[in-house]
Amino acid sequence: MKKIYCLLFILLPFVVNSQNEWKIAKSNKGIQIQVRKTGNSPYKEYKAITSINTSLDQVLRELLEAPEYMENCKEGISHLVKINKQGDYIFYAKNEFSWPVKDRDVVSRIRIERISKTVIKLNIDAVPEEVPRLKNTLRIQEMSGFWLLEEKNGTVAVTQQLYINPEGSLPPFITNSLLVTGPFKTFLELRNKLEKANS
């Protein structure tokens, strides 16, 4: 999981909405971003959807590929901490912000669930104690969601659904922009890279 994917794991809160139904926040270039309120949380979760002309294995490989974690690892990139067992991965990512916003980091667990030959689900959860905490950095405690990959007729339908509590307080211009623009950019780059590799 490289740089373009880890940004989805850091900061994606939004304003409160009174309904729990999915609302289309953006639909462009074959990518749709939806948002909805989750329970009593003041933060929304999002769902991003697109279709890619590639194979199931190529999407899976791209999502799981990442440099090895080390102390003082590069900001803005998802790093592989360890593989607990086959299909169970631990990743670390950190985003740095200008004062007065505190830096954030997240340790995520991804478990691969092979539903069928053509459907794979990557379950995502926060595992904050898997990596030692850093000073002056807020560790994400709450995160849950999944990637769903569905192959059919030479294309893969890719869905990511994710909820994150970003901890602390953040300026609206950060939270509002990341909720939609972050996933949209990630999906656009993911699709372009994989389709270019197959052209």
C-alpha positions as CSV (number, residue, x, y, z in Angstrom):
1,M,0.0,0.0,0.0
2,K,1.9,3.0,-1.2
3,K,1.6,6.8,-0.7
4,I,-1.7,7.3,-2.5
5,Y,-3.5,4.9,-0.3
6,C,-2.3,5.8,3.2
7,L,-3.9,9.2,3.0
8,L,-7.3,7.5,3.3
9,F,-6.3,6.2,6.7
10,I,-5.6,9.5,8.4
11,L,-8.2,12.2,8.6
12,L,-11.7,11.9,7.1
13,P,-14.2,13.6,9.5
14,F,-17.2,15.6,8.3
15,V,-20.1,17.6,9.7
16,V,-23.1,15.9,11.4
17,N,-26.0,14.8,9.2
18,S,-29.4,13.8,10.6
19,Q,-29.8,10.8,8.3
20,N,-27.9,7.5,7.9
21,E,-28.5,7.1,4.2
22,W,-25.6,7.3,1.7
23,K,-25.4,10.6,-0.1
24,I,-23.5,11.1,-3.3
25,A,-20.8,13.8,-2.6
26,K,-19.0,13.5,-5.9
27,S,-19.4,11.6,-9.1
28,N,-16.8,12.2,-11.9
29,K,-14.5,10.3,-14.3
30,G,-16.2,7.0,-13.4
31,I,-15.6,7.5,-9.7
32,Q,-18.3,8.0,-7.1
33,I,-17.8,9.2,-3.5
34,Q,-20.7,8.7,-1.1
35,V,-20.9,9.8,2.6
36,R,-23.2,9.0,5.5
37,K,-23.5,9.6,9.2
38,T,-22.4,6.7,11.5
39,G,-24.4,6.1,14.6
40,N,-23.9,8.9,17.2
41,S,-20.5,9.8,15.9
42,P,-19.9,13.5,14.8
43,Y,-17.9,12.1,11.9
44,K,-19.1,10.5,8.7
45,E,-17.8,7.5,6.9
46,Y,-17.3,7.4,3.1
47,K,-17.6,4.9,0.3
48,A,-15.6,5.2,-2.9
49,I,-16.5,3.2,-6.0
50,T,-14.9,2.7,-9.4
51,S,-14.2,0.0,-12.0
52,I,-10.8,-0.8,-13.3
53,N,-9.7,-2.7,-16.5
54,T,-7.3,-5.1,-14.8
55,S,-7.3,-8.3,-12.8
56,L,-8.2,-9.1,-9.3
57,D,-4.6,-10.1,-8.4
58,Q,-3.1,-6.9,-9.8
59,V,-5.4,-4.7,-7.6
60,L,-4.7,-6.8,-4.5
61,R,-0.9,-6.7,-5.2
62,E,-1.0,-2.9,-5.6
63,L,-3.0,-2.3,-2.4
64,L,-0.7,-4.5,-0.3
65,E,2.7,-3.3,-1.7
66,A,4.5,-1.0,0.7
67,P,8.1,-0.3,1.9
68,E,9.2,-1.8,5.2
69,Y,8.5,0.1,8.4
70,M,11.4,1.7,10.2
71,E,11.8,4.4,12.9
72,N,11.6,7.9,11.4
73,C,9.9,6.5,8.3
74,K,8.9,8.9,5.5
75,E,5.8,10.9,6.1
76,G,2.8,10.4,3.9
77,I,3.6,6.8,2.9
78,S,2.0,3.6,4.2
79,H,4.7,1.2,5.5
80,L,4.5,-2.5,6.1
81,V,5.2,-3.3,9.8
82,K,4.7,-7.1,9.6
83,I,2.7,-10.0,8.3
84,N,1.2,-11.9,11.3
85,K,0.2,-14.8,9.1
86,Q,-0.9,-15.3,5.6
87,G,-3.5,-12.7,4.8
88,D,-3.0,-10.6,8.0
89,Y,-1.0,-7.4,7.5
90,I,0.0,-4.6,9.8
91,F,0.6,-1.1,8.2
92,Y,1.8,2.2,9.6
93,A,1.3,5.7,8.2
94,K,1.9,9.2,9.5
95,N,0.8,12.6,8.3
96,E,2.6,15.8,9.4
97,F,0.8,19.1,9.6
98,S,1.7,22.7,10.1
99,W,1.3,24.3,13.6
100,P,-1.1,24.4,15.4
101,V,-2.5,21.2,14.0
102,K,-0.9,18.1,15.6
103,D,0.6,15.3,13.5
104,R,-1.5,12.1,13.2
105,D,-0.5,8.5,12.7
106,V,-2.4,5.3,12.4
107,V,-1.6,1.6,12.7
108,S,-4.0,-0.5,10.6
109,R,-4.6,-4.2,10.3
110,I,-5.7,-5.6,7.0
111,R,-7.1,-9.1,6.9
112,I,-7.7,-10.7,3.5
113,E,-11.0,-12.6,3.1
114,R,-11.3,-14.5,-0.1
115,I,-15.1,-14.7,-0.5
116,S,-14.9,-16.5,-3.9
117,K,-12.6,-16.9,-6.9
118,T,-13.8,-13.5,-8.2
119,V,-14.4,-11.6,-4.9
120,I,-11.9,-10.5,-2.3
121,K,-12.6,-8.4,0.8
122,L,-9.8,-6.6,2.8
123,N,-11.1,-5.8,6.3
124,I,-9.5,-2.7,7.9
125,D,-9.2,-2.0,11.6
126,A,-7.1,0.2,13.8
127,V,-4.5,-1.6,16.0
128,P,-3.0,1.4,17.8
129,E,-0.7,-0.6,20.2
130,E,1.1,-2.5,17.5
131,V,3.7,0.3,17.1
132,P,5.3,2.4,19.8
133,R,3.7,5.9,20.1
134,L,5.6,9.0,19.0
135,K,5.8,12.2,21.0
136,N,3.6,15.1,19.9
137,T,1.7,12.8,17.5
138,L,-2.0,11.8,17.9
139,R,-2.5,8.1,17.3
140,I,-5.8,7.2,15.6
141,Q,-7.8,4.9,17.9
142,E,-11.0,4.3,15.9
143,M,-11.0,3.1,12.3
144,S,-13.0,0.4,10.6
145,G,-13.9,-0.4,7.0
146,F,-12.9,-2.5,4.1
147,W,-11.8,-2.8,0.4
148,L,-14.1,-4.9,-1.7
149,L,-12.7,-6.2,-5.0
150,E,-15.1,-7.9,-7.5
151,E,-13.9,-9.2,-10.8
152,K,-16.2,-9.6,-13.8
153,N,-15.6,-9.8,-17.5
154,G,-12.1,-8.4,-17.4
155,T,-12.7,-5.6,-15.0
156,V,-12.6,-5.2,-11.3
157,A,-15.2,-3.2,-9.3
158,V,-13.3,-1.6,-6.5
159,T,-15.1,-0.3,-3.4
160,Q,-13.6,1.2,-0.2
161,Q,-15.7,2.0,2.8
162,L,-14.1,3.6,5.8
163,Y,-14.9,5.3,9.1
164,I,-12.2,7.2,11.1
165,N,-12.2,9.2,14.3
166,P,-9.4,11.7,13.7
167,E,-8.8,12.4,17.4
168,G,-8.5,16.0,18.7
169,S,-9.8,19.0,16.8
170,L,-9.1,20.0,13.3
171,P,-9.9,23.1,11.2
172,P,-12.9,22.7,8.9
173,F,-10.8,23.4,5.8
174,I,-8.8,20.2,6.5
175,T,-11.6,17.9,7.4
176,N,-14.0,19.0,4.6
177,S,-11.4,18.7,1.9
178,L,-10.1,15.3,2.8
179,L,-13.4,13.6,3.1
180,V,-14.1,13.7,-0.7
181,T,-10.9,14.9,-2.4
182,G,-8.6,12.4,-0.7
183,P,-10.5,9.2,-1.8
184,F,-11.3,10.6,-5.2
185,K,-7.6,11.3,-5.9
186,T,-6.6,7.9,-4.6
187,F,-9.1,6.0,-6.7
188,L,-8.2,8.1,-9.8
189,E,-4.5,7.4,-9.4
190,L,-5.1,3.7,-8.6
191,R,-7.1,3.2,-11.7
192,N,-4.8,5.1,-14.0
193,K,-1.7,3.2,-12.7
194,L,-3.3,-0.2,-13.1
195,E,-4.8,0.5,-16.5
196,K,-1.6,2.0,-17.8
197,A,0.3,-1.1,-16.8
198,N,-2.1,-3.2,-18.8
199,S,-2.1,-1.0,-21.9
